[in-house]
Amino acid sequence: MQHSIPSEAFSRVAPSYDRDFGSPDIVPALRRRVLQLIQQHAPTGSRLLEIGAGTGEDAKELYELGYSVIATDISPGMLERARKKLGGIPVQVQELSAEEVPRKFPPDSFDVLFSNFGALNCIADLPGLLPQLAALLAPGVIMVVCLLGKYPFWEMTAAGARLRFRTALRRLSRGAVLAAVGDRKVPVWYYSLSAVRAACRGWGKVIDVAGLNIVSPPPGSQTFARRFSGIAGLLDRLDRRIEGFPFLSTLGDHLVVVMRRTNPE
C-alpha cells in the first residue's frame, strides 16, 4: 500500500466514497446526530462554512435545513462529486485546504464553522489552527468539529481481544499515524478533548461534547453490525444515552466538539 497526500488519496476513492464509507445503516444516523448539534446551537439562516466537505452530503443536508453554506475541500475528486451532487442549489464549492481557509475569508465572515468525520485529523497542528479559524467567526457563535477520537473504546477492545495490540493502541501516538484510504495510506493525527479545550484558551470555550460509537460498532465494523444486528441496535441505543457523559464521550470512535467564540479579539 503506497503512501499518499490526502488530496490524492481521497480523489482516488471519490467515485465510490458514498457507497463504501461504512454501513448504510450507521453513517446516516451519525450524520443526523452531528447535524442535530448544529441545529441546537445555530439558528436556521446562519452563514456556515464547511471544511472537508467531501462529496457534499452534509452541505446538501445543511442547505435543506435552511443554512447558507460554503463547502470547501482539498481533494479535486471529492469536489467534482460535490459539484454534481449540489448542482442546481445555491451552495458555493471551493477548493481550499483547512490551512488556507483563514487566509481566504475576512474576520467575522461566518456564524458556524463545521467539519465532519475526521477531516481535521489530517492537520498536523490542529490546536494551532483552531484560533486562526475562530477569527472567521462572529463573537458568540460556534465551531462544530467531528474528530476521530483518540481513545476509541470499541476499536481498542475489539483489537485487544484479537491480540492486535499495535492496532488497539495506535491512536495514542503523539505523532502521525498512517491510515488506509482506499489503496493508499495518509498521515493522520489524533487529538484529545483536553487538547481542543487548551486550544480554545483566549478566544472561546467548549460548550457541548458528544461521543459517537462508544460501545456500538463504528462505520468500519460492518461485519459485526450485520451478523449481530439485534445486539448492535441495543448498543446504539445505549450510546445515545451516554454520548454526552463526561469522560465516556471521549471514548467514542468519533468525538463531536462544539466551541463558542467568546473573545472578539
C-alpha positions in Angstrom: 0.0 0.0 0.0 1.5 3.3 -1.1 1.8 6.5 0.9 0.0 9.5 -0.5 -1.1 13.0 0.3 -4.7 13.3 1.4 -5.9 15.2 -1.7 -4.7 12.5 -4.0 -5.9 9.6 -1.8 -9.4 11.0 -1.4 -9.6 11.9 -5.1 -8.9 8.2 -5.9 -11.8 7.0 -3.7 -14.2 9.8 -4.5 -16.3 7.9 -7.2 -17.2 5.1 -4.7 -16.9 7.1 -1.4 -20.6 7.5 -0.6 -21.1 3.7 -1.2 -18.1 2.5 0.6 -17.9 4.8 3.7 -19.2 2.4 6.3 -22.6 0.9 6.8 -25.6 2.5 5.2 -27.5 1.9 8.4 -24.8 3.5 10.6 -23.5 6.5 8.7 -26.7 8.4 8.0 -27.7 8.1 11.7 -24.3 9.5 12.7 -24.6 12.3 10.2 -28.0 13.2 11.6 -26.7 13.3 15.1 -23.9 15.7 14.2 -26.2 18.0 12.2 -28.6 18.0 15.2 -25.9 19.5 17.3 -25.5 22.3 14.7 -29.3 22.9 14.8 -29.2 23.0 18.6 -26.6 25.8 18.7 -27.1 27.8 15.5 -30.4 29.1 14.1 -31.6 28.5 10.6 -30.2 31.0 8.1 -26.8 31.1 9.8 -23.8 31.6 7.5 -21.9 28.2 7.6 -18.5 27.3 6.2 -17.8 23.6 5.9 -14.1 22.4 5.9 -13.5 18.9 4.4 -16.9 18.8 2.6 -16.1 15.6 0.7 -18.8 14.6 -1.7 -21.1 17.4 -0.4 -23.5 15.2 1.5 -23.5 17.3 4.6 -23.6 20.6 2.6 -26.7 19.4 0.8 -28.5 18.5 4.0 -27.4 21.7 5.7 -28.8 23.7 2.8 -32.1 21.8 3.0 -32.2 22.6 6.8 -32.0 26.3 5.9 -28.3 27.2 6.3 -26.3 29.4 3.9 -23.4 27.1 3.0 -19.9 27.4 1.6 -18.4 24.0 1.1 -14.6 23.6 0.9 -12.3 20.6 0.4 -8.7 20.0 -0.7 -9.5 17.0 -2.9 -10.3 17.7 -6.6 -12.0 14.4 -7.0 -14.3 14.9 -4.0 -15.2 18.4 -5.2 -16.1 17.1 -8.6 -18.6 14.7 -6.9 -19.8 17.5 -4.7 -20.5 19.9 -7.6 -22.5 17.2 -9.3 -24.5 16.5 -6.1 -25.1 20.2 -5.3 -25.8 21.3 -8.9 -28.9 23.4 -9.0 -28.8 24.6 -5.4 -27.0 27.8 -4.2 -24.2 26.2 -2.3 -20.7 27.5 -3.1 -18.0 24.9 -3.6 -14.3 25.9 -3.3 -11.0 24.0 -3.4 -9.3 25.1 -0.2 -7.3 23.3 2.4 -8.1 23.9 6.1 -4.9 25.9 6.4 -5.8 28.1 3.5 -9.3 28.9 4.9 -8.2 31.6 7.4 -6.3 33.5 4.6 -9.3 33.3 2.2 -12.0 35.0 4.2 -12.1 38.2 6.3 -12.9 38.2 10.1 -16.4 37.6 11.3 -17.5 36.1 8.0 -19.4 33.1 9.4 -21.9 32.1 12.2 -20.8 28.4 12.0 -17.6 26.7 11.1 -18.1 22.9 10.6 -16.0 19.9 9.8 -17.3 16.3 9.9 -16.0 12.7 10.2 -12.3 13.4 10.9 -11.4 15.7 8.1 -9.4 17.9 10.6 -7.5 14.8 11.7 -5.4 15.3 8.6 -4.0 18.6 10.1 -0.6 18.2 11.8 -1.2 21.2 14.2 -4.9 21.4 14.8 -4.5 23.2 18.1 -2.5 25.9 16.3 -5.1 26.2 13.5 -8.2 26.5 15.7 -7.6 30.0 16.8 -7.0 31.1 13.2 -10.3 29.6 12.2 -12.0 31.2 15.1 -11.1 34.6 13.8 -13.6 34.0 10.9 -16.4 33.7 13.4 -18.6 36.5 14.7 -18.4 36.7 18.5 -20.9 34.5 20.3 -21.2 31.9 17.5 -19.9 28.4 17.1 -17.5 26.0 15.6 -18.5 22.3 15.4 -15.8 19.7 14.7 -16.3 15.9 14.5 -12.9 14.3 15.1 -11.6 10.8 15.1 -11.5 10.0 18.8 -8.1 9.4 20.5 -9.4 6.8 22.9 -11.9 4.7 20.9 -13.3 2.1 23.3 -14.7 -0.2 20.5 -11.6 -0.3 18.4 -9.3 -0.8 21.4 -11.5 -3.5 22.9 -12.0 -5.4 19.6 -8.4 -5.2 18.5 -7.1 -6.1 22.0 -9.4 -9.2 22.1 -7.6 -10.3 18.9 -4.2 -9.6 20.4 -3.7 -6.9 17.9 -2.1 -4.5 20.4 -0.5 -2.2 17.9 -3.9 -1.6 16.3 -5.5 -1.2 19.7 -3.0 1.5 20.8 -2.3 3.2 17.5 -4.4 6.3 18.2 -2.4 7.0 21.4 0.6 8.1 19.3 1.8 11.7 19.7 2.8 11.8 16.1 1.3 11.0 12.8 -0.3 7.6 12.2 -0.7 6.2 8.7 -4.3 5.3 8.0 -5.7 3.5 4.9 -7.7 5.5 2.4 -8.6 3.0 -0.4 -5.3 1.6 -1.7 -3.3 4.5 -0.2 -2.1 5.5 3.3 -2.2 9.1 4.6 -0.9 10.6 7.8 -3.5 11.4 10.5 -3.2 12.9 13.9 -5.4 12.1 16.9 -6.4 14.9 19.3 -7.8 14.6 22.8 -10.6 16.7 24.1 -8.2 18.3 26.6 -6.0 19.4 23.6 -9.1 21.0 22.0 -10.0 22.7 25.2 -6.5 24.1 25.6 -6.6 25.4 22.0 -9.7 27.4 22.9 -8.0 29.5 25.6 -8.0 33.2 24.8 -10.8 33.1 22.2 -13.6 30.6 23.2 -14.8 27.6 25.2 -16.1 24.2 24.7 -19.9 24.2 25.2 -21.0 20.7 24.2 -19.4 17.3 23.5 -20.8 14.1 22.2 -19.1 10.7 21.6 -20.2 8.6 18.7 -19.9 4.9 18.7 -18.7 4.5 22.2 -20.0 1.0 22.8 -21.7 0.4 19.4 -19.9 -0.7 16.2 -18.5 2.2 14.2 -18.7 2.6 10.4 -15.7 0.3 9.8 -17.3 -2.6 11.8 -19.9 -3.6 9.2 -19.5 -7.3 9.7 -20.4 -7.2 13.4 -23.4 -4.9 12.7 -24.7 -7.3 10.0 -24.1 -10.5 12.0 -25.4 -9.3 15.3 -27.9 -6.6 14.3 -30.0 -7.0 17.4 -27.1 -6.5 19.7 -25.8 -3.6 17.6 -29.2 -2.0 17.9 -29.1 -2.3 21.7 -25.6 -0.9 21.8 -26.6 2.0 19.6 -29.5 2.9 22.0 -27.1 2.8 24.9 -24.7 5.1 23.0 -27.4 7.7 22.7 -27.9 7.7 26.5 -24.2 8.0 27.4 -22.8 10.1 24.5 -22.7 13.3 26.4 -21.4 12.0 29.8 -18.1 13.4 30.9 -15.2 11.0 30.2 -17.5 8.5 28.4 -17.9 10.9 25.5 -14.1 10.8 24.9 -14.2 7.1 24.3 -16.2 7.4 21.0 -14.8 6.4 17.7 -15.7 10.0 16.7 -15.8 12.9 19.1 -18.0 15.9 18.3 -16.9 19.1 20.0 -18.9 22.4 19.9 -17.0 25.5 20.7 -18.3 29.1 21.1 -16.2 32.2 20.3 -16.3 34.4 23.4 -13.5 36.8 22.7 -13.9 39.3 19.9 -10.2 39.9 19.7 
